[in-house]
Amino acid sequence: MEPHERILCRLAIREDAYVDFLLTNHNATLSASSLDGKAHSLVRLGALVAIDAAPASYLEAIDRARLYGVSDDEIVGALLAVLPSVGVTRVVAATPKLGLALGYDVSAALESRDN
């Protein structure tokens, strides 16, 4: 069985020890994903948008992405990349949270523009 097939089987049967190991060990998840740190971080950001995550989740994800050299433009690019898949509503909801995590208050910027 190929490694990706074994991973799919372990996840499909919810092999608790394996799942728990992945949930508690970032390096294991990164290694098992076969993605580099940058891609892994951007995928995780996309998932946060998809699930309408809390603002604190974006802070942690962006901190980790920056460890792998992901730029603010690439982070915003991830938001754009998921737009067709998750829809406008999710992206609009995520935008102010992502902005704050990047140190940019989108709401304040829009208010000052209107005044």
Backbone as CSV, one residue per row, in Angstrom:
resi,resn,N_x,N_y,N_z,CA_x,CA_y,CA_z,C_x,C_y,C_z
1,MET,0.852,-1.172,0.000,0.000,0.000,0.000,0.904,1.244,0.000
2,GLU,0.586,2.196,-0.854,1.335,3.454,-0.922,1.067,4.287,0.334
3,PRO,2.019,5.161,0.704,1.825,5.978,1.909,0.510,6.771,1.912
4,HIS,0.160,7.389,0.784,-1.084,8.169,0.774,-2.307,7.265,0.947
5,GLU,-2.233,6.048,0.430,-3.345,5.115,0.594,-3.470,4.675,2.054
6,ARG,-2.327,4.453,2.693,-2.344,4.073,4.114,-2.928,5.196,4.958
7,ILE,-2.545,6.432,4.655,-3.085,7.580,5.400,-4.592,7.665,5.214
8,LEU,-5.062,7.504,3.986,-6.508,7.555,3.734,-7.249,6.481,4.513
9,CYS,-6.689,5.282,4.554,-7.323,4.199,5.314,-7.357,4.517,6.803
10,ARG,-6.247,5.016,7.338,-6.186,5.327,8.773,-7.194,6.416,9.138
11,LEU,-7.345,7.390,8.261,-8.321,8.454,8.523,-9.750,7.950,8.337
12,ALA,-9.977,7.131,7.328,-11.323,6.623,7.046,-11.885,5.801,8.193
13,ILE,-11.015,5.076,8.872,-11.491,4.271,10.008,-11.350,5.026,11.327
14,ARG,-10.922,6.270,11.230,-10.688,7.110,12.399,-9.819,6.376,13.426
15,GLU,-8.637,6.032,12.980,-7.664,5.384,13.857,-7.266,6.407,14.916
16,ASP,-7.856,6.296,16.089,-7.741,7.326,17.116,-6.312,7.691,17.485
17,ALA,-5.455,6.720,17.627,-4.072,7.022,18.008,-3.394,7.876,16.941
18,TYR,-3.636,7.539,15.685,-3.045,8.298,14.581,-3.618,9.712,14.526
19,VAL,-4.927,9.817,14.613,-5.578,11.130,14.569,-5.126,11.994,15.742
20,ASP,-5.095,11.429,16.931,-4.642,12.186,18.104,-3.200,12.653,17.936
21,PHE,-2.357,11.795,17.401,-0.962,12.153,17.158,-0.874,13.340,16.204
22,LEU,-1.649,13.305,15.146,-1.634,14.415,14.183,-2.188,15.699,14.789
23,LEU,-3.222,15.570,15.593,-3.842,16.757,16.189,-2.941,17.440,17.214
24,THR,-2.075,16.687,17.827,-1.243,17.247,18.897,0.196,17.501,18.480
25,ASN,0.540,17.200,17.247,1.924,17.327,16.829,1.993,17.995,15.454
26,HIS,2.247,19.298,15.449,2.293,20.051,14.203,3.317,19.467,13.233
27,ASN,4.488,19.108,13.721,5.526,18.580,12.830,5.102,17.266,12.179
28,ALA,4.365,16.446,12.901,3.882,15.190,12.327,2.870,15.463,11.226
29,THR,1.986,16.409,11.464,0.991,16.764,10.455,1.673,17.336,9.221
30,LEU,2.633,18.205,9.440,3.375,18.794,8.326,4.084,17.714,7.522
31,SER,4.762,16.809,8.202,5.489,15.740,7.529,4.538,14.811,6.775
32,ALA,3.466,14.409,7.409,2.516,13.486,6.781,1.826,14.118,5.578
33,SER,1.697,15.441,5.576,0.990,16.115,4.482,1.779,16.122,3.177
34,SER,3.086,15.944,3.261,3.977,16.036,2.092,3.982,17.430,1.467
35,LEU,3.514,18.413,2.201,3.549,19.806,1.748,4.717,20.510,2.413
36,ASP,5.223,21.553,1.760,6.219,22.356,2.457,5.496,23.259,3.454
37,GLY,6.243,23.873,4.352,5.654,24.680,5.409,4.787,25.814,4.897
38,LYS,5.211,26.428,3.813,4.463,27.540,3.236,3.096,27.071,2.723
39,ALA,3.103,26.023,1.909,1.847,25.500,1.366,0.937,24.999,2.484
40,HIS,1.527,24.309,3.451,0.767,23.781,4.582,0.061,24.916,5.325
41,SER,0.767,25.998,5.561,0.201,27.149,6.265,-0.933,27.787,5.481
42,LEU,-0.771,27.900,4.181,-1.808,28.520,3.352,-3.058,27.645,3.266
43,VAL,-2.874,26.337,3.208,-4.022,25.427,3.219,-4.788,25.571,4.527
44,ARG,-4.061,25.655,5.627,-4.717,25.802,6.933,-5.486,27.116,7.018
45,LEU,-4.937,28.179,6.460,-5.664,29.453,6.435,-6.951,29.321,5.623
46,GLY,-6.870,28.646,4.497,-8.062,28.422,3.686,-9.133,27.653,4.438
47,ALA,-8.705,26.681,5.232,-9.656,25.907,6.031,-10.329,26.782,7.083
48,LEU,-9.587,27.706,7.666,-10.184,28.610,8.655,-11.278,29.454,8.025
49,VAL,-11.041,29.906,6.814,-12.070,30.675,6.093,-13.295,29.789,5.870
50,ALA,-13.064,28.565,5.447,-14.161,27.645,5.129,-15.049,27.343,6.330
51,ILE,-14.466,27.294,7.517,-15.264,26.952,8.705,-15.721,28.176,9.488
52,ASP,-15.435,29.373,8.972,-15.798,30.620,9.660,-15.200,30.639,11.070
53,ALA,-13.891,30.464,11.119,-13.170,30.363,12.387,-13.184,31.672,13.171
54,ALA,-12.917,31.551,14.450,-12.838,32.709,15.343,-11.573,33.511,15.050
55,PRO,-11.589,34.808,15.366,-10.421,35.661,15.106,-9.115,35.127,15.700
56,ALA,-9.169,34.557,16.881,-7.944,34.042,17.516,-7.291,32.944,16.680
57,SER,-8.089,32.171,15.984,-7.543,31.108,15.142,-6.676,31.679,14.028
58,TYR,-7.065,32.825,13.502,-6.287,33.457,12.438,-4.938,33.949,12.967
59,LEU,-4.935,34.455,14.175,-3.665,34.924,14.755,-2.642,33.799,14.820
60,GLU,-3.048,32.659,15.337,-2.137,31.515,15.460,-1.688,31.039,14.088
61,ALA,-2.621,30.952,13.155,-2.285,30.462,11.819,-1.337,31.408,11.090
62,ILE,-1.534,32.701,11.253,-0.666,33.674,10.593,0.713,33.674,11.244
63,ASP,0.776,33.555,12.548,2.078,33.465,13.217,2.865,32.273,12.681
64,ARG,2.196,31.140,12.538,2.878,29.946,12.028,3.267,30.143,10.561
65,ALA,2.390,30.737,9.767,2.690,30.970,8.347,3.919,31.866,8.196
66,ARG,4.013,32.853,9.039,5.165,33.756,8.963,6.469,33.038,9.297
67,LEU,6.403,32.020,10.140,7.598,31.222,10.426,8.135,30.548,9.161
68,TYR,7.243,30.295,8.215,7.627,29.650,6.965,7.818,30.659,5.831
69,GLY,7.854,31.943,6.164,8.139,32.963,5.164,6.962,33.382,4.307
70,VAL,5.757,33.088,4.747,4.573,33.485,3.979,4.367,34.989,4.154
71,SER,4.213,35.691,3.045,4.031,37.140,3.084,2.557,37.492,3.295
72,ASP,2.308,38.735,3.683,0.930,39.204,3.836,0.175,39.097,2.516
73,ASP,0.845,39.402,1.407,0.194,39.285,0.097,-0.199,37.845,-0.198
74,GLU,0.634,36.890,0.180,0.303,35.479,-0.031,-0.848,35.048,0.872
75,ILE,-0.896,35.596,2.072,-2.001,35.279,2.986,-3.312,35.780,2.410
76,VAL,-3.325,36.997,1.916,-4.524,37.532,1.269,-4.817,36.751,-0.007
77,GLY,-3.774,36.321,-0.702,-3.962,35.478,-1.882,-4.680,34.178,-1.557
78,ALA,-4.403,33.608,-0.394,-5.101,32.389,0.027,-6.590,32.666,0.205
79,LEU,-6.912,33.836,0.719,-8.312,34.229,0.873,-8.985,34.284,-0.501
80,LEU,-8.305,34.873,-1.468,-8.848,34.945,-2.823,-8.959,33.562,-3.460
81,ALA,-7.982,32.702,-3.185,-7.970,31.366,-3.791,-9.161,30.524,-3.363
82,VAL,-9.638,30.707,-2.132,-10.761,29.888,-1.662,-12.118,30.481,-2.013
83,LEU,-12.141,31.694,-2.524,-13.413,32.362,-2.844,-14.345,31.501,-3.699
84,PRO,-13.891,30.943,-4.822,-14.820,30.140,-5.623,-15.316,28.878,-4.915
85,SER,-14.535,28.346,-4.004,-14.918,27.102,-3.321,-15.813,27.327,-2.115
86,VAL,-15.514,28.354,-1.327,-16.271,28.554,-0.087,-17.359,29.598,-0.221
87,GLY,-17.281,30.438,-1.228,-18.316,31.428,-1.482,-18.013,32.800,-0.905
88,VAL,-18.735,33.748,-1.425,-18.544,35.148,-1.064,-18.842,35.395,0.408
89,THR,-19.899,34.791,0.929,-20.296,35.036,2.319,-19.183,34.679,3.288
90,ARG,-18.556,33.538,3.118,-17.459,33.116,4.006,-16.255,34.039,3.871
91,VAL,-15.927,34.422,2.655,-14.765,35.285,2.443,-15.014,36.668,3.031
92,VAL,-16.203,37.206,2.834,-16.531,38.519,3.412,-16.474,38.453,4.932
93,ALA,-16.983,37.377,5.524,-16.941,37.219,6.988,-15.507,37.085,7.494
94,ALA,-14.651,36.431,6.724,-13.267,36.200,7.143,-12.382,37.426,6.980
95,THR,-12.716,38.296,6.047,-11.832,39.406,5.706,-11.467,40.292,6.893
96,PRO,-12.414,40.783,7.698,-12.008,41.621,8.833,-11.180,40.853,9.875
97,LYS,-11.482,39.574,10.082,-10.733,38.764,11.045,-9.302,38.559,10.562
98,LEU,-9.173,38.251,9.296,-7.843,38.066,8.720,-7.075,39.383,8.744
99,GLY,-7.755,40.469,8.410,-7.122,41.785,8.451,-6.575,42.117,9.830
100,LEU,-7.384,41.909,10.853,-6.929,42.180,12.220,-5.722,41.322,12.589
101,ALA,-5.752,40.072,12.178,-4.626,39.188,12.474,-3.351,39.649,11.763
102,LEU,-3.516,40.344,10.654,-2.371,40.899,9.924,-1.973,42.279,10.453
103,GLY,-2.769,42.799,11.407,-2.473,44.119,11.955,-3.139,45.250,11.199
104,TYR,-4.166,44.947,10.441,-4.876,45.945,9.647,-6.356,45.875,9.985
105,ASP,-6.903,46.971,10.495,-8.313,47.035,10.871,-9.131,47.479,9.663
106,VAL,-9.694,46.513,8.965,-10.461,46.782,7.747,-11.657,47.668,8.055
107,SER,-12.363,47.392,9.139,-13.550,48.177,9.487,-13.197,49.634,9.740
108,ALA,-12.125,49.884,10.480,-11.696,51.261,10.748,-11.279,51.956,9.457
109,ALA,-10.604,51.232,8.588,-10.180,51.815,7.309,-11.391,52.195,6.461
110,LEU,-12.410,51.359,6.467,-13.614,51.677,5.702,-14.373,52.853,6.301
111,GLU,-14.420,52.920,7.650,-15.096,54.035,8.312,-14.370,55.360,8.026
112,SER,-13.069,55.358,8.079,-12.335,56.594,7.839,-12.456,57.035,6.383
113,ARG,-12.629,56.083,5.493,-12.809,56.386,4.089,-14.151,57.063,3.844
114,ASP,-15.163,56.651,4.628,-16.518,57.189,4.466,-16.654,58.586,5.068
115,ASN,-15.755,58.956,5.966,-15.842,60.274,6.632,-15.133,61.341,5.869
